Amino acid sequence: MAARKPNATHTAINILMDLPPQLPVDYDTPTREFIDKHKLNPPAPTTGNGKAFIAMSLAPQKYFDRETATQFCQRYGIQTKDSIQLFNKHSQWGPLMSQQRGKYYIEFPLTLSPKVQMRAGFKWDGTEEQKNEAIENIKADIKADYVDIPTEQWQLGHKNPEGDNTNDNLVLQPPIQAKYRDNYIFIDTLTKIPTPETLARLIQEGKNPYTQDQMKRLRTILNSQIAY
């Protein structure tokens, strides 16, 4: 495997020259150690996403683009409707990825992405440094998922997944929101609340966003609004 050097200049990958005839069936040791250390949930290495990550690990000084992603899928017999999706989502589960639009590669040494750090929750240790780092992570996450998304990729979605198809139930959303559409009700593009089923699941998982007092007040409010 080529040496993993940080901040190196990346060049376009040659699928035939830079990758082996058969990909490894598992992540390498540094990746496994990174996953275990941060308790991450990566895609299985036998899936298309997992194989894409392995390929990027094998060619750390190369980048993939839409053309080479398609060539990659053709060479290794991976069925997908959009090959680039195999390469551009890994920062959502763990490692920091390239910030260059249209060029996909892993940043080495392996580092947690701002998205994962943000989702871990903010627990202030009392220092300005830690607070500012958390702020920069949030800003980077918003920039990647909202600001940098081309206008033509934004979509019309439903505010309420169980609502009607009228204009009053439509909201503009970037692609990142697609995975929330069936589980959340959108007040606006950025603000969402869980559906009843999602709230029940969060409570079961020990992630209830409400205090006991708030639950009691919510019960009173809901009972006053329900027509029997």
Helices and strands as residue ranges (DSSP letters): E 11-12, H 15-18, H 29-38, H 48-58, E 62-63, H 66-75, G 83-86, G 90-92, H 114-119, H 128-142, I 143-147, G 151-153, E 155-158, G 167-169, E 170-173, G 175-180, E 184-186, E 192-194, H 196-204, H 212-225
